[in-house]
Amino acid sequence: MTLDLGALGRTPVLEGELIRLRPFVEGDAETMHEVLADPEVQVLTGSVVSSTGTSPFDLDGLRAWYGSREEQDDRLDLGVEDRASGRLVGEVVLNELDPAVASANIRVLLGPQGRGRGLGTEAMRLTLAHAFERVGLHRVSLHVISHNPRARHVYEGLGFVHEGTLRESVVLDGERHDEHVMSLLAHEWSALTAAKGVRPPGR
């Protein structure tokens, strides 16, 4: 499939059964500030080295960040909106794009109001469908910290394969933890969606 980098610049709205993935606006900064300040988010994403520390994100910086997401043409940042409540509960991101090999990194994070109901899994599935079926990526990778087995289980269910381990690359509360590298290839995604009868959004 031909790589369509314009599909990153044309920020989409992706509709699922549980969630709606939509472009960020500057006004989302307040909600995302709350999400990013959640201790579990900070620990499981490796954003802090102490579980009792303060959030490294300031509100003014987040306003500038989320207000400029639609201007980016080399990455895709989407807000995860809970369809049941209409509330923004997190984000999913495609970044670290390498056009030469048609690869990118993916990450997802959800605040307390978005966890435990399958929203993260659907956010990943919708974004992967867009990455492979619309953008034309060949490879999507991610990192997951060893103290986050729940996320690794979700990623494995989506077809991600463990490639290797960055040993003791993360520090939390004075202890070192491994970070696992996982990836999913386009032909693996196609086989998985065909077997499960999953269709990309809008198809």
Order of alpha helices (4+ residues) and beta strands (2+ residues): alpha-beta-beta-alpha-alpha-alpha-beta-beta-beta-alpha-beta-alpha-beta-beta-alpha
